[in-house]
């Protein structure tokens, strides 16, 4: 990876940051919120979420995504 792509993956759009925060919230008895295709791609490309290979099922927040959320919470 180049320095440019590293910087690109660490910076998310407001929509992607909001979506990641929504995914992290406890949802008692509810499914995860639906993600816009471009937001899902952005989060996946940044390594913050993982999507099942068949495209079905829940999106999972990765360790990198959890670290991103923790860093945002400190601000």
DACORMO-V6120 format. One line per field, one symbol per residue. ss: DSSP state (h for helix, s for strand, l for the rest). phi: phi as a letter, one per 40 degrees, with the letter a starting at -180 (. if undefined). burial: I if it has 24 or more other C-alpha atoms within 12 Angstrom, else O. A space follows every 50 residues. Layout:
ss = ???
phi = ???
burial = ???
This chain:
ss = llhhhhhhhhlllhhhhhhhhhhhllllllllllllhhhhhhhhhhllss lllllllllsslhhhhhhhhhhhhl
phi = .cccccccccbbcdccccccccccccbcgbccccbddcccccccccgcbb bddcgbgccbccccccccccccccc
burial = OOOOOOOOIIOIOOOIIOIIIOIIOOOOOOOOOOIOOOOIOIIIIIIIII OOOOOOOOIIIOOOIOOIIOOOOOO
